[in-house]
Amino acid sequence: MNATKGIDFGLFTMKGPDKKINEDYIEYTSSYLNQNEEAHILIAADGMGGHTFGDIASFYAANYILKWWRTKLIKHDNSERFLEDCQDTIAGIFHVINQKLIDIGKREDHHLGTTLSVLIIVGDQYLICHVGDTRIYRVRKPIAIRLEESDDTIDLEQSKRFVQLTKDHTWARMQVENGVLSEREAEKDDKSHLLTQCMGVKGEIDPFVSMDTCSEEEHFILCTDGLYSLFTKEDLHKQFQEGLEREHSLQKIAEHFCNLARDANYHDDVSVLILGRKGR
């Protein structure tokens, strides 16, 4: 894992208490496109425990993405062209990985299933490509203004301070989008975590792709369902914000999240990867 000088990051992963191996795989690396521009990539993959070789599937998918990433770094030294090339080709690479995992599974007579979430950051832009239920969150600093003739303040964009940037490819999310169940009903349903898409199991996938701008004061959090399924979004945001206010390193905050999972009687592999800019 390589980090350029202007970046702070933290990561932690641990296997579930009743599992023999950790089937999650997380990775972060960065590089200079030229003397002034940096490129960063964050990857999280959750190998499917219902299939054999989940750890192999997550490792294979993540490292295939890294191989693709390195070819783009060699090819470009301009951030605009680099991002355009990544945006044009990343969904296609997801399809390639999906088919390769299927082919390996057929050859070995085993399914190799995994989620795959990729975040690329260059300057003030980010690109996401994602399949499954691993999540990417964006965290913004509060924007508070003081009310006239009062010591009270209000947060102008409270609802935008902790936002999930990815779309869960799950049965529960599909029911909510179709208006069949409410958010609360879907979370409590026995089929809530059934995946409607993952890598390596079926021939067709439809990756979620998103590109937008970001600021130097924002943080990004990638985590598997072994973590976020134990807490509400509000709880995760509160714990993260308290860590920042105490001036904890992102590594310490990542470790804190995993300790919270232990205290919450976690049962699945837990992984979290956090990235921010130094001097925020």
N, C-alpha and C positions, 0 to 999 in steps of 0.2 A: 504494500500500500504506500503510494507516494503522494505527498501533499505539497503544493506550492506554498511559498512563504505567507501569503495573505489569507490562508484558509485555516480554520479550526474545525476539527471533527472529532466525533466519539463514536465508538461502536462496541457492541457486546452481544454475544450469542451464547445460548446454553441449551442443552438437550432437555427434553421433558423428563420428569423424575422416573417414569416407568418405561422409558425408551432406551434401546441399546445404543443408538447412534443419533446424532443431530442431523436432521434432514434439511435444515435451513442452510443457506449460503448467502453471505453478505460481502460486499466488496466496495472499496472506494479507491480511486486513483485520480491523479491530475497530471497535467503536462502544460508546457508553454507552447502555444502555437507560433509565437514569435517573441520578440523581446518584451512586448507590452501586453500581450493577451494570453490569458490562461483558459484552459478547458478542463472541466471536471466531469467525472462520471460516477454515479452511485448505482449499485445493483443490489436487489434483494430477491431471492428465490426461495420458495418453500416447497421442498419435495413432498409429494403426497404420500402420507403414511398408509393409505389404503392400497398402495401399490408397492411392489418390491422395488428396491433400488431407488427410493426417493432421493437419497443423498447423492447418488450418481447423477440423477436427472438435474437436480438443482446446480450441482457443480459444473456439469457439461454445459447447461444453458448459459450460466453466468460467464464462463470462460470463452464460449463461442462469441458472446457479445464483446468481451474484451479484445479478442482477436480482430473482430470487425472494427472496433474503435481504433486500434493501433494502425490499421490500414488507412483510416481517415486522417489520423494525425500526420502520417508520412506524406499523404497526398496534398494537404492544405497547410498554408501558413497565414491564411486570412480567415477571420472569424465568421464573416458573413457567408463566404463560400463553404466553409466547414459545416456550419449549421444547416445550410440549404441541402448539402449532400447528406448529412445525417437524417434530416427530416424526410428526404426523398427515398431513403433506402432502409430505414430502421424497421418499418413494418414488414418489408420483404425479408429481412434477416430473421424476424420472429417466425415467419412462415417456414423458412429454411430450417431453423432449429426444431420447430414442431415436427416437420417431416423426418428429420434425422433421428429424433428421439423415437418416433413411431417405427422407423426402419430398424433401429437397434433393438427395440422391444420385440419386434417380430423375429429377428435373428436369434435373440436370446430367450425367446418365449416368455417374456415378462413385460409388463407395462412400466414405462418410465415417465411418470407424471410430475409436473412441477408448475408452480406459478412463476411469473417473471415480471419484475417491475424495474424499469431503467429510467434514471433521471440524468440528463446532461445539462450542464450549466456553462454558458460562455458569456462573460460580461454581464449585461442586464437582461439576458434572455435564458429561458429554460425550455427543454424539450423532454416530454414524457412519452414512453411507450410501455404498455402494460397489458398483461393477461392474468386473470385470476383474482384473488382477494387480498393479496399483500397490498398495503396502503402506503401512499405518499401524502404527507401533510405539509402545508406551508404555515409558518408561524410569523406573524407580523407584530411589531412593537405597538403598544397602545397609543392612540392619538387622543390626548385629553385636552379639554379646554376648560378654563375656569368660568363659572357662571358669574354674571354681573351681581355685585352687591352680596356676594356669598363666597364662602371658602370651598364650596362643593365644586366638583369637576364631573364632566361626563365624557365617556369614551365614544368618539364619533363613529368608529367602525368596529364595534365590539364583535359583531357577527362575522367579521372578516379576519379576525385575529388568528384563528386556528381553523384552517380549512382543509378538508380532504380533497386532493387534486385528482385522485384516481377514481374510477368507477368499479365497484365490487361486481365481479362476474359470478353472482350467486343467485340461488333460487329466491332467497328473501328479497334481494334488491329488485329482481324481476317482478315479484308480486307487488311490491310497493309502486314501481313505475307503472304497472298495469292497473293500479287502483284497487287491487283485490284485498290487500292488507295494509294496515297502518304500519309506521316504523316500529312501534312498540309490539304489535302483534307479530310482525315478521321476525323480530329478534327472539321472541319466545317460542316460535314454531320449531318442531323437531327437525324440520328440513332446512332450517335457517342457513346453515353453513355449506349446503350442497353447492358445488361449483357448477356453473353453466358453461364455463370455459376454463381450460388449462392447457398447458403445453404437453405434447407427447401422447395424448390419448386418442384424439379424433383427428381426422384429416383436415377439417376446416376450423380456423380460428378467425376472429375479427378483433385484432388488437385495438385497444383504446390509445389514441394518439392525441397529444395536446401540446401546444406551444404558446408561451406567453412571456411577459416581461417580469422581472424581479428586481429588488433593490438590495443594496449591500447590508441593510439592516434586517433582512429576513433570514429565517432559518428554515431548513427542510428536514423532515423526519421520515425515514422509511422504517416500517415495522411489519412483522408478520402477525397473523391472527392470534398466535400464541400470546401476544402481549395485548393488543387492543380489545380482544374479546373479553378481557377481564375487567375493563374499566370503561367508563363513559368518555366521550370526547372531552367533556368539561373537566373530568378528573385528570386526563393526560395533559391538557393545557395548563391546569393549575400547577401540577407537579413540575412541569417544564419551566413555567414562569417563575416559580419560587426558586428553582435552581439558578436561573439567570440573576435574579435579584440578590442571591447570596454569593454571586460571582463565582459559581462553580464552573469548572471546565466542562466542555461538552462530553468528554470521556466520563467524568464523574456523574453527569446527569444520565448518560446511557446506562451506567452500572446501577444507578439508583432505580431506573425503570425496571431493571431485571430483579433487583431486590424486592421491589413492590410486587412483582409477579410471584416471587417465592412466598411472600407473606399472604398472597391471595390464593394460595394452594393451586398454583399453575399445574397443568397436566400435559401441555404440548411444548414443543420447542419454542423458545422465545428469542427473537432477534430484533435489534434496533440499531439504526445508523443515523447519526445527526450531523448536519453540516451547517456551518455559518462562516461569516467573514470576520477576520480579526479586526479589532479596533471598532467594533460595532457600536 
